[in-house]
Amino acid sequence: MQLCGFIVAADLWPGGISDSEYHRREGYLQRQEEFAANDLVDGKVLPFTIVLDKGYRTTQSSFHAGGQRVLQPVFAKSDRRFTRDETLRTASVATDRAGNERAVNVCKRSWYIARGLTPNMSPKRMNDAWLTFAFQSNFMYDPVL
């Protein structure tokens, strides 16, 4: 989900893959880099800011894709307290990520997607249904934000 509330889905990925490998192979980092290069602000390229939950390990792949910024909650050792700024940053990320989770739940409301992949069902058709319903959901429901 974009920070403006518009839901954009990517292809479904079966099986296990690392976070960095997923972000690299999915291709959205390159699409964002191209978009930023064509959407100059005062002649400058402004990098995207990607908001991720704890545990995602994509900082390296995002930086190599046009210096994109990654915003994640602060990681703290078990006994250490957060500072004021760390608390605000973590709360901000949690709010944005919660909106993303709600967007995914909206996309899963389709009957076809909710019943899951059954034997003899085409994975391509399931992917097409996922992409279509995710786009359609922008116009069918109240905004998630």
Residue frames relative to the residue before (quaternion, step in Angstrom):
aa qw qx qy qz dx dy dz
M 1.0000 0.0000 0.0000 0.0000 0.00 0.00 0.00
Q 0.3988 -0.6987 0.5389 0.2497 3.53 -0.94 0.89
L 0.6356 -0.5615 0.3645 0.3846 3.57 -1.14 0.53
C 0.6183 0.5284 -0.3509 0.4641 3.61 1.22 -0.30
G 0.6036 -0.5912 0.3438 0.4097 3.60 1.28 -0.11
F 0.5448 0.6143 -0.4090 0.3981 3.62 1.21 -0.15
I 0.3154 -0.7662 0.5372 0.1578 3.57 -0.84 1.03
V 0.0201 0.7603 -0.6476 0.0471 3.55 -0.88 1.04
A 0.1783 -0.8079 0.5552 0.0848 3.59 -0.64 1.07
A 0.2904 -0.7076 0.6148 0.1925 3.51 -1.31 0.47
D 0.6947 -0.4625 0.3382 0.4349 3.56 -1.26 0.26
L 0.5089 -0.6157 0.5073 0.3235 3.55 -1.22 0.58
W 0.1839 -0.7781 0.5934 0.0926 3.56 -1.09 0.73
P 0.2247 -0.7786 0.5682 0.1430 3.61 -0.58 1.06
G 0.7737 0.3749 -0.2508 0.4449 3.55 -1.22 0.44
G 0.6067 -0.5770 0.4230 0.3465 3.51 -1.37 -0.02
I 0.0974 0.7653 -0.6288 0.0973 3.54 -1.04 0.86
S 0.5066 -0.6462 0.4654 0.3303 3.59 -1.02 0.70
D 0.6501 -0.5270 0.3755 0.3983 3.56 -1.22 0.49
S 0.6773 0.4973 -0.2989 0.4523 3.58 0.82 -0.98
E 0.6665 0.4989 -0.3020 0.4644 3.57 0.94 -0.87
Y 0.6222 0.5323 -0.3390 0.4633 3.59 1.02 -0.78
H 0.6914 0.4806 -0.2889 0.4556 3.58 0.78 -1.01
R 0.6500 0.5086 -0.3188 0.4661 3.59 1.03 -0.71
R 0.7491 0.4233 -0.2255 0.4570 3.58 0.80 -1.03
E 0.5786 0.5884 -0.3812 0.4168 3.62 1.12 -0.55
G 0.3897 -0.7810 0.4197 0.2488 3.56 1.11 -0.61
Y 0.5011 0.6754 -0.4408 0.3137 3.60 1.16 -0.15
L 0.5771 0.5759 -0.3921 0.4261 3.61 1.11 -0.51
Q 0.6642 0.4897 -0.2968 0.4807 3.58 0.99 -0.83
R 0.6404 0.5150 -0.3316 0.4634 3.61 1.01 -0.78
Q 0.6478 0.5024 -0.3226 0.4731 3.60 1.00 -0.75
E 0.6330 0.5314 -0.3265 0.4586 3.58 1.01 -0.80
E 0.6580 0.4954 -0.3040 0.4788 3.61 0.95 -0.87
F 0.6397 0.5275 -0.3255 0.4545 3.58 0.96 -0.87
A 0.6673 0.5042 -0.2999 0.4588 3.59 0.89 -0.95
A 0.6479 0.5231 -0.3198 0.4520 3.60 1.03 -0.77
N 0.7201 0.4167 -0.2393 0.5006 3.59 1.15 -0.61
D 0.7112 0.3903 -0.2316 0.5369 3.59 1.28 -0.18
L 0.0060 0.8509 -0.5233 0.0461 3.55 0.67 1.17
V 0.1944 -0.7416 0.6317 0.1148 3.54 -1.17 0.70
D 0.8161 -0.1155 0.0028 0.5662 3.54 -0.42 1.28
G 0.7092 -0.4763 0.2463 0.4578 3.57 1.01 0.85
K 0.6514 0.5004 -0.3162 0.4746 3.60 1.26 0.10
V 0.4087 -0.6654 0.5651 0.2663 3.53 -1.23 0.59
L 0.1551 -0.7768 0.6055 0.0766 3.56 -0.72 1.08
P 0.3632 -0.7555 0.4971 0.2240 3.61 -0.61 1.06
F 0.5445 -0.5934 0.4852 0.3406 3.54 -1.27 0.51
T 0.2554 -0.7056 0.6285 0.2049 3.54 -1.29 0.37
I 0.1770 -0.7870 0.5875 0.0645 3.54 -0.68 1.14
V 0.2082 -0.7812 0.5804 0.0977 3.58 -0.75 1.07
L 0.0170 0.8157 -0.5741 0.0690 3.56 -0.61 1.19
D 0.5126 -0.6262 0.4958 0.3151 3.52 -1.25 0.50
K 0.6790 -0.4464 0.3644 0.4549 3.58 -1.29 0.12
G 0.7570 0.4165 -0.2846 0.4153 3.53 -1.15 0.58
Y 0.5883 0.5517 -0.3947 0.4401 3.61 1.11 -0.41
R 0.1675 -0.7908 0.5847 0.0680 3.55 -0.86 0.95
T 0.3340 0.7651 -0.4780 0.2731 3.55 0.39 1.24
T 0.3411 0.7719 -0.4901 0.2184 3.59 1.21 0.10
Q 0.6625 0.5139 -0.3072 0.4501 3.60 0.90 -0.92
S 0.7035 0.4608 -0.2870 0.4586 3.60 0.75 -1.01
S 0.6356 0.5176 -0.3374 0.4629 3.62 1.06 -0.64
F 0.6515 0.5150 -0.3198 0.4560 3.58 0.95 -0.85
H 0.6802 0.4849 -0.2961 0.4632 3.61 0.95 -0.81
A 0.6591 0.4601 -0.3102 0.5076 3.61 1.22 -0.31
G 0.8140 -0.2936 0.1387 0.4815 3.56 0.36 1.22
G 0.5970 -0.6120 0.3590 0.3744 3.59 1.12 0.55
Q 0.2332 0.7949 -0.5313 0.1774 3.58 1.07 0.61
R 0.4140 -0.7140 0.5133 0.2351 3.54 -1.06 0.77
V 0.1915 -0.7506 0.6206 0.1219 3.53 -1.20 0.61
L 0.1200 -0.7770 0.6165 0.0436 3.54 -0.87 1.00
Q 0.0713 0.7922 -0.5959 0.1101 3.55 -0.59 1.23
P 0.6059 -0.5275 0.4209 0.4213 3.58 -1.21 0.34
V 0.5540 -0.6073 0.4575 0.3391 3.55 -1.21 0.54
F 0.2787 -0.7251 0.6051 0.1745 3.55 -1.04 0.84
A 0.0144 -0.8048 0.5932 -0.0149 3.57 -0.80 0.96
K 0.5390 -0.5862 0.4898 0.3550 3.54 -1.16 0.59
S 0.6897 -0.5503 0.2856 0.3741 3.56 -1.09 0.68
D 0.7547 0.3975 -0.2312 0.4680 3.63 0.96 -0.70
R 0.6157 0.5850 -0.3435 0.4010 3.58 1.20 -0.38
R 0.3529 -0.7172 0.5604 0.2167 3.56 -1.07 0.74
F 0.5108 -0.6212 0.4965 0.3266 3.54 -1.20 0.58
T 0.4379 -0.6316 0.5599 0.3097 3.53 -1.23 0.52
R 0.7095 -0.4304 0.3285 0.4510 3.58 -1.28 0.12
D 0.6965 0.4745 -0.2791 0.4603 3.59 0.82 -1.01
E 0.6364 0.5221 -0.3307 0.4615 3.59 1.01 -0.75
T 0.6381 0.5230 -0.3225 0.4641 3.58 1.03 -0.78
L 0.6710 0.4904 -0.2991 0.4687 3.60 0.91 -0.89
R 0.6471 0.5164 -0.3170 0.4627 3.59 0.97 -0.84
T 0.6708 0.4934 -0.2975 0.4670 3.57 0.90 -0.92
A 0.6488 0.5085 -0.3169 0.4692 3.61 0.98 -0.78
S 0.6328 0.5345 -0.3225 0.4581 3.58 1.03 -0.79
V 0.6668 0.4839 -0.2985 0.4818 3.57 0.91 -0.91
A 0.6441 0.5286 -0.3271 0.4458 3.60 0.93 -0.85
T 0.6408 0.5228 -0.3228 0.4603 3.59 1.00 -0.77
D 0.6780 0.4810 -0.2901 0.4741 3.58 0.89 -0.91
R 0.6662 0.4978 -0.3006 0.4669 3.59 0.95 -0.85
A 0.6106 0.5413 -0.3580 0.4539 3.61 1.05 -0.67
G 0.6259 0.5231 -0.3312 0.4743 3.58 1.05 -0.72
N 0.6348 0.5280 -0.3233 0.4624 3.56 1.04 -0.76
E 0.6490 0.5084 -0.3143 0.4707 3.59 0.97 -0.82
R 0.6342 0.5116 -0.3310 0.4759 3.60 1.01 -0.75
A 0.6324 0.5318 -0.3325 0.4547 3.59 1.02 -0.77
V 0.6412 0.5063 -0.3246 0.4766 3.59 0.97 -0.80
N 0.6499 0.5123 -0.3220 0.4598 3.60 0.96 -0.79
V 0.6099 0.5311 -0.3483 0.4740 3.59 1.07 -0.68
C 0.6648 0.5111 -0.3047 0.4516 3.59 0.94 -0.88
K 0.6775 0.4961 -0.2889 0.4598 3.60 1.11 -0.61
R 0.4877 0.6873 -0.4242 0.3313 3.63 1.23 -0.01
S 0.5073 0.6395 -0.4293 0.3867 3.58 1.20 -0.33
W 0.5208 -0.6495 0.4540 0.3177 3.59 -0.88 0.93
Y 0.6517 0.5367 -0.3136 0.4346 3.57 0.91 -0.91
I 0.7006 0.4455 -0.2606 0.4928 3.57 0.94 -0.85
A 0.6449 0.5571 -0.3233 0.4114 3.59 0.96 -0.87
R 0.6881 0.4739 -0.3111 0.4529 3.63 0.96 -0.67
G 0.4619 -0.7250 0.4169 0.2953 3.59 1.26 -0.16
L 0.6499 -0.5082 0.4028 0.3964 3.50 -1.39 0.06
T 0.1186 -0.8035 0.5824 0.0338 3.58 -0.58 1.15
P 0.6729 -0.4768 0.3467 0.4469 3.61 -1.19 0.30
N 0.8268 0.1955 -0.2017 0.4873 3.55 -1.11 0.84
M 0.5149 0.6062 -0.4422 0.4146 3.61 1.22 0.28
S 0.4664 -0.6889 0.4875 0.2649 3.54 -1.02 0.81
P 0.4069 -0.7081 0.5145 0.2615 3.63 -0.71 1.01
K 0.6088 0.5493 -0.3583 0.4464 3.59 1.08 -0.65
R 0.6543 0.5022 -0.3149 0.4696 3.58 0.96 -0.83
M 0.6213 0.5273 -0.3384 0.4706 3.60 1.04 -0.75
N 0.6484 0.5089 -0.3126 0.4721 3.59 0.96 -0.85
D 0.6457 0.5158 -0.3167 0.4655 3.59 0.96 -0.85
A 0.6478 0.5105 -0.3157 0.4692 3.59 1.00 -0.84
W 0.6281 0.5426 -0.3249 0.4533 3.59 1.02 -0.83
L 0.6938 0.4753 -0.2776 0.4644 3.58 0.81 -1.01
T 0.6682 0.5125 -0.2965 0.4506 3.57 0.96 -0.90
F 0.7045 0.4578 -0.2829 0.4627 3.57 0.80 -0.97
A 0.6015 0.5516 -0.3665 0.4467 3.59 1.05 -0.67
F 0.6685 0.4791 -0.3006 0.4829 3.59 0.94 -0.85
Q 0.6616 0.5300 -0.2957 0.4404 3.57 0.92 -0.98
S 0.6307 0.5773 -0.3360 0.3949 3.57 1.00 -0.82
N 0.5390 0.6163 -0.4011 0.4108 3.61 1.21 -0.36
F 0.7671 0.3594 -0.1683 0.5041 3.57 1.14 -0.64
M 0.6533 0.5520 -0.2986 0.4235 3.61 1.26 -0.25
Y 0.7856 0.2782 -0.1172 0.5401 3.57 1.09 -0.72
D 0.6201 -0.4839 0.4411 0.4321 3.51 -1.35 0.13
P 0.6073 -0.5597 0.3963 0.4010 3.63 -1.08 0.55
V 0.4992 -0.6726 0.4620 0.2914 3.57 -1.06 0.74
L 0.6767 0.4818 -0.3074 0.4642 3.60 1.10 -0.51
